[in-house]
Amino acid sequence: MTQTEMTPKQIIAARVAKEMKNGDVVNLGIGLPTMVPNYLPENVEVILQSENGYIGLGPVNGDIDPDLVNAGGQPAGINPGGAFFDSLFSFELIRGGHVDVTVLGGLEVDQNGNIANWMVPGKMVPGMGGAMDLVTGAKKVIVAMEHCNKKGGSKILKECTLPLTGKGVVDVIVTELAVFRVTDYGLVLEELMDGVTLDTVKEKTEAEFTLGEKLAN
């Protein structure tokens, strides 16, 4: 399937999958991030960790077990060698730096690597969940989100306006239009998705950014 045949979320998930390395311990946020394993290269296997007390999550095989769900409450399976544990141990793994990569959605991300992804003031929310711990405890934080909100406004800003989940924690931003990396020198546009022009990304991105080596040459 080519990018022209894929939905925006599929494009994002497929590109995020390329960030994974064989053997990575990976935590996936609810929604779009759960699509990432569908696009992993054949030579890459990751170990999925879920903050509700599992490591080694896999697809559902056979009958659904009502007691085996991912952090979003969706039915899941467990791979051979997987383990179950309580929330205390789960967050010891996260806070102790044992998660290699976390992939989360975002409401807003800014050029300083700040992320807001858990609430909009005035709207009912269940709480931050494990997001605050994950963005500070994981070795690599990838934000997987559509480039603009439902009103067409940029979600990649000069400065977040919503309550933050984490400050200066984001490493990579992947949208259906582009891939950005957050560096000590600011936001760097590393890659354009197929068929996307630089002018389009400039038009739809409020944040300031520089061009990576491949795009600058």
Secondary structure, 3 states (H helix, E strand, C coil): CCHHHCCHHHHHHHHHHCCCCCCCEEEECCCHHHHHHHHCCCCCCCEEEECCCEEEEECCCCCCCCCCECCCCCECEEEEEEEECCHHHHHHHHHCCCCCEEEECCCEEECCCCEECCCCCCCCCCCCCCHHHHHHHCCEEEEECCCECCCCCECEECCCCCCCCECCCCCEEECCCEEEEEECCEEEEEEECCCCCHHHHHHHCCCCEEECHHHHC
